[in-house]
Amino acid sequence: MLDLSDVTPAPAKRGRGRTIEGRRARTALWLLLPTLFAIALVGGYPLFRTIYLSFTDFNISSGEEPHWVGLENYWNVTEDGVNVGLLADPAWWSSVWNTVRLTLTSVAMETLLGLGFALVINSKIKGRGLLRTAILVPWAIPTVVSAQMWNWMYQDSLGIVSSWGRQLGLLKVGQSVVANPDTALWALVAVDVWKTTPFMALLLLAGLQSIPTEIYEAAHVDGANRLQQFRRITLPLLAPALVVAVIFRSLDALRIFDMPYVVKGNAPETMTMSIYARQQMIDNAQFGMGSSVSVLIFLVIMMFTIAYMTLSRVNVEGTR
């Protein structure tokens, strides 16, 4: 008969396995410590420094050290009962509204167009490589160059876009889409969509290529048409990549500065939160107030990220 007393107990093997896994985890942590330290130094210090300066009256032109003023940059009621804090400034709230409108509109259009481009590129058509390269050209052009190019196209007398607008009867002689306060923001949306739709298409293409082709073959055998395959297979399996692409693009759009500033400068109808922060820091030399604006921008972006992650988690759980 088999003597079971000589058999090594299973719990001992599992304990040994846990020890090896623990050693590997500790080794990985030690290897990651230099990277974590560099991230904390490069990202953490500027963040906490900005938060600290947001509670001071630091003026770079005065040459004086920053003085602690608490929440006065955010909410400051004078002796006359007038609130001169950031949260009572109509220009700040106007910049927030401009940024939110630009973000929601441009990201929605870029997602739809990017998904369409990704589906076309992912299909088996001739010239797919050339088409993929052509679509990436707008994204490869530096933002300042593309913004100035569109600025010339929007020019009232010689710009091709303004010329088309006059031919269609939408603009009068001497009028420009970007010079009109009612249409200036939408002109910037067009520039942003043209510039960053290839980025969305590239991210979504990566998600599409990760879906196994066997699933589509099985669905085709079962009689599912293209639309049913798209609704039942492509969209659910593409949801993680779609969420990541939307979050990345939204974070980028909420921080947008270069393109609107090149096209319109400090114009109030197109001023974004980042342009408002630059105005406080550079034009007004108020680094304390500018740091407060930066902190609020950080909070706005964080709220958008939490909202996106919560909604995407609910949608993913609902499809299971």
Beta strands, then each sheet from edge to edge (+ up, - down):
end
